[in-house]
Amino acid sequence: MLDLPDKIKSLIHEEEYSIDDVGMSDSTVVLFKDKVLKIQTISEEAENEYHVMEWLQGKGQVQIIV
């Protein structure tokens, strides 16, 4: 299992996952049956993505930001 904070572990439990290695960034993308977890270091790009996801909350089927 990945070394994750307890808050994230409580959301994914012991679900099976795979690692997506298709992208071009240095982030790690973890694919679950019904969710995606993106792990990356803090950067300007990461901050921009966070703000976009924050803005999208409640505007459609956007996952919870943890």
N, C-alpha and C positions, 0 to 999 in steps of 0.2 A: 504494500500500500504506500501511497505517496505520503510524505511528511507534511501534513496540513494542519492549520489551526483547528481547534476544537469546534468552532462555529461552522466551519465548512464540513468537517467530519460528520457533524450532526445532520447535515442536509444530504449527504451522499451515502452514509452508513457503510455497508460492505458491498455496494453495487459493483458489478463488473464494469470495466472501462477499457478503452484503448487510447493510445497516444497518437494524435494526428501529426504527421511530420511533413505535410504538404506545403505549409506556409513558408514565407520568406523571412519572417521576423525571428528574433531570438527567443520569443515566448514559447512556453509549453502549452499545448492545447490538449485537454483531456476530454474525450468523448464518452458520455454515458448514454443510456438508452433514451432518456428524455431531457438531457441537459448538457451544456458545454461549460467547462471550466478553463479559463485562460489565465495562465500564471506568467507574469513578466515583471521585470524590474521597473521601478518608477522612472518615467521619462516624459518628455513633452508629448510624445505620441500616446503613451498610456494615459496621461491626464486628459487629453482630448477625447480619447475613446470613452473614458469614464464619464465625462461630462455629457457626451452624446447619449450614452446608456441611461444616465440620470434623467436627462430631458425626456427620453422615450418612456420612462416608467409610467404606467397607467394609460398609455396611448395605443395599446395593442398587446400582442402576445410577446412581451419582452421579459426575459428572465429577471429574477431578483438580483440586485447588485449586493454582493457580500463584501 
